[in-house]
Amino acid sequence: MHDIGYAPELRDTGFHPLDGARHLESLGAPARLVRLVAHHSGAVYEAEQRGLSAKLAVYEREDSPVLDALIFADMTTGSAGQSFDFDTRIDEILVREPGSEVHNAISKARPYLKDAVERTGARMAA
């Protein structure tokens, strides 16, 4: 669900977290779901790269175990559903997107994303 904004028919800004959140909002989805989609996987970093920070800021980011778990799921799973450790997944994104807004954003977001993955791993182990 978090990547619904990649659907070509939903493309508006070209920034999938924002496009997905807007679509879900238009369907009357629960506000929390809309906000989680808008802010998954450090979206704020990419929004900054794309000049979309103000548009993303319409959706309040919750810093919670749920957002951490969403980041964990996204940052340990490949686009074809394969399992990765965090560093392998980040490296896969960076190789796939050289020089792009995604590359720059993921590079900046890496510590934030790693912390969320580690918190979730600790919660799962407890």
Protein Blocks (a to p, Z undefined) as FASTA:
>chain_A
ZZmmmpmklpmnlpaklmmmmmmmmnopafklmmmmmmgghllmmmmmnopmmmmmmpcc
dddfklmmmmmmmmmccfkopacdfklmmmmmmmmmgoiaklmmmmmmmmmmmmmmmmmm
mmmmZZ
